[in-house]
Amino acid sequence: MPALTPDNREKLIDALGEAQRIGMLGVRPLHDVVDHSLGFVTALPPSCRTVLDLGSGGGDPGLVIAMACPELQITLVDRRAKRTDLLVRLVGRLGIRDRVEVLEADVEDLPNRFPGRHWDVVTSRGFGPPDYTVGLAIPLVAPGGRILVSEPPQSDGARWSSVEGVVLQSITTGVAVLQPH
């Protein structure tokens, strides 16, 4: 199972600290941010080779996934240039430019900008309400792929029962695993 080396964990804490200092990551302790993002890593299916992180903001969970899973190709997308500029700098600082792509784009435009391009897994942390998130993620997920969404503490997953187009497979370490159908 992929994991963070102590050195990579410290590099991430340093990088995410920059995002936090400029207001792109909230105020949670950074070790907690990394631990929560590792829940996404745990939820990745073994067949996963590509990941798209919606609304990447300050890099949580996309950068954590990239550092914990060096075999994956990661795409980070955010519509705000200030955020993507930061992500480009952090990707360079972390030495992962060869496998992490940063896109400044509105997620709604991705199917038109990249017709036919799909990712094995689409991730989301705080991107939007369930219907909105799923509606934007489904066209981007490869057949048989998954959507992984951060869940509130003590969630039973009930918020997914009325969302069309997906089935909740599980909630693992604070992450809902959704299967499009």
C-alpha positions as CSV (number, residue, x, y, z in Angstrom):
1,M,0.0,0.0,0.0
2,P,1.3,3.5,-0.9
3,A,2.4,5.6,2.1
4,L,4.3,8.7,2.9
5,T,7.9,8.5,3.9
6,P,8.8,10.7,6.9
7,D,10.8,13.0,4.6
8,N,7.9,13.3,2.1
9,R,5.5,14.0,5.0
10,E,7.7,16.9,6.1
11,K,8.0,18.3,2.6
12,L,4.2,18.2,2.3
13,I,3.8,19.9,5.7
14,D,6.1,22.7,4.5
15,A,4.4,23.0,1.1
16,L,0.8,23.0,2.6
17,G,2.0,25.5,5.2
18,E,2.6,28.0,2.4
19,A,-1.0,27.4,1.2
20,Q,-2.3,27.8,4.7
21,R,-0.3,31.0,5.4
22,I,-1.9,32.7,2.4
23,G,-5.4,31.6,3.3
24,M,-6.0,28.7,0.8
25,L,-6.2,25.8,3.3
26,G,-8.1,26.8,6.4
27,V,-6.7,26.6,9.9
28,R,-6.7,22.9,10.8
29,P,-3.3,21.6,12.0
30,L,-1.4,20.5,8.9
31,H,-0.6,17.0,10.3
32,D,-4.5,16.5,10.5
33,V,-4.9,17.8,6.9
34,V,-2.3,15.3,5.7
35,D,-3.8,12.4,7.7
36,H,-7.3,13.2,6.3
37,S,-5.9,13.3,2.8
38,L,-4.3,9.9,3.3
39,G,-7.9,8.6,3.6
40,F,-8.2,9.3,-0.1
41,V,-5.0,7.3,-0.7
42,T,-6.5,4.4,1.2
43,A,-9.7,4.6,-0.8
44,L,-8.0,4.4,-4.2
45,P,-8.8,1.2,-6.1
46,P,-5.7,-0.9,-7.0
47,S,-6.3,-0.4,-10.7
48,C,-6.0,3.4,-10.4
49,R,-3.4,5.0,-12.6
50,T,-4.8,8.5,-13.1
51,V,-6.5,11.0,-10.6
52,L,-8.3,14.3,-11.2
53,D,-8.7,16.5,-8.1
54,L,-11.6,19.0,-8.5
55,G,-11.1,22.4,-7.0
56,S,-7.6,21.7,-5.8
57,G,-7.2,25.0,-4.0
58,G,-4.2,24.7,-1.7
59,G,-3.3,21.1,-2.7
60,D,-5.4,19.0,-0.3
61,P,-5.9,16.1,-1.2
62,G,-4.1,16.2,-4.6
63,L,-0.6,16.9,-3.5
64,V,-0.8,14.3,-0.7
65,I,-2.0,11.7,-3.1
66,A,0.8,12.6,-5.5
67,M,3.5,12.3,-2.8
68,A,2.1,9.0,-1.4
69,C,1.5,7.4,-4.8
70,P,4.5,8.1,-7.1
71,E,3.1,5.6,-9.7
72,L,0.1,7.8,-10.4
73,Q,-0.5,10.6,-12.8
74,I,-2.3,13.4,-11.0
75,T,-4.2,16.4,-12.5
76,L,-5.0,19.3,-10.2
77,V,-7.7,21.7,-11.4
78,D,-8.9,25.0,-10.0
79,R,-10.5,28.0,-11.7
80,R,-8.6,30.6,-9.9
81,A,-5.2,31.7,-11.3
82,K,-3.9,32.6,-7.8
83,R,-4.5,29.0,-6.7
84,T,-3.1,27.3,-9.8
85,D,0.0,29.6,-9.6
86,L,0.6,28.4,-6.1
87,L,0.0,24.8,-7.1
88,V,2.6,25.0,-9.9
89,R,5.1,26.4,-7.4
90,L,4.4,23.6,-4.9
91,V,4.5,20.9,-7.5
92,G,8.0,22.2,-8.5
93,R,9.1,22.5,-4.9
94,L,8.0,18.9,-4.3
95,G,9.8,17.6,-7.4
96,I,6.8,16.0,-9.0
97,R,6.4,18.0,-12.2
98,D,6.9,14.9,-14.3
99,R,3.6,13.4,-13.1
100,V,1.4,16.2,-11.8
101,E,-0.4,18.5,-14.2
102,V,-2.0,21.8,-13.0
103,L,-4.9,23.2,-14.9
104,E,-6.5,26.6,-14.5
105,A,-10.0,25.8,-15.6
106,D,-13.6,25.7,-14.6
107,V,-14.5,22.0,-14.0
108,E,-17.6,22.5,-16.1
109,D,-15.4,23.2,-19.2
110,L,-13.1,20.2,-18.9
111,P,-15.2,17.8,-21.1
112,N,-15.1,20.4,-23.8
113,R,-11.5,21.3,-23.4
114,F,-10.4,17.7,-23.3
115,P,-13.0,15.7,-25.2
116,G,-12.7,12.0,-24.6
117,R,-10.2,12.4,-21.7
118,H,-11.1,10.5,-18.5
119,W,-9.5,9.7,-15.2
120,D,-9.7,6.5,-13.2
121,V,-10.6,8.5,-10.0
122,V,-12.0,11.9,-9.5
123,T,-11.5,13.4,-6.0
124,S,-13.2,16.2,-4.2
125,R,-12.8,17.9,-0.8
126,G,-15.3,20.6,-0.1
127,F,-16.0,21.2,-3.8
128,G,-19.8,21.6,-3.6
129,P,-23.1,20.0,-2.7
130,P,-23.4,16.3,-3.6
131,D,-25.6,16.7,-6.7
132,Y,-23.3,19.4,-8.1
133,T,-20.1,17.5,-7.4
134,V,-21.3,14.3,-8.9
135,G,-22.9,16.0,-11.9
136,L,-19.5,17.5,-12.8
137,A,-17.4,14.4,-11.9
138,I,-19.4,11.8,-13.8
139,P,-18.4,13.0,-17.3
140,L,-14.7,13.0,-16.2
141,V,-14.6,9.5,-14.7
142,A,-13.4,6.6,-16.9
143,P,-15.7,3.6,-17.2
144,G,-15.4,1.5,-14.1
145,G,-13.8,4.4,-12.3
146,R,-14.6,6.0,-8.9
147,I,-15.5,9.3,-7.4
148,L,-13.9,9.9,-3.9
149,V,-15.5,12.7,-1.8
150,S,-14.5,13.9,1.6
151,E,-17.3,13.1,4.2
152,P,-18.2,15.1,7.3
153,P,-17.3,13.5,10.6
154,Q,-19.7,10.8,11.8
155,S,-21.4,10.7,8.4
156,D,-23.5,7.7,7.5
157,G,-23.5,8.5,3.8
158,A,-27.2,9.4,3.7
159,R,-26.5,12.5,1.7
160,W,-25.7,10.3,-1.3
161,S,-28.9,8.3,-1.3
162,S,-30.8,10.8,-3.4
163,V,-28.0,11.7,-5.8
164,E,-28.6,10.3,-9.3
165,G,-25.9,8.6,-11.2
166,V,-23.9,7.1,-8.4
167,V,-24.0,4.4,-5.8
168,L,-22.3,4.8,-2.4
169,Q,-19.9,1.8,-2.1
170,S,-18.4,2.7,1.3
171,I,-17.2,5.3,3.6
172,T,-13.6,4.7,4.3
173,T,-11.4,6.9,6.6
174,G,-13.6,10.0,6.0
175,V,-14.0,9.5,2.3
176,A,-17.1,8.4,0.4
177,V,-16.4,5.9,-2.4
178,L,-18.9,6.4,-5.2
179,Q,-19.4,4.2,-8.2
180,P,-21.0,5.9,-11.2
181,H,-23.6,3.8,-13.0
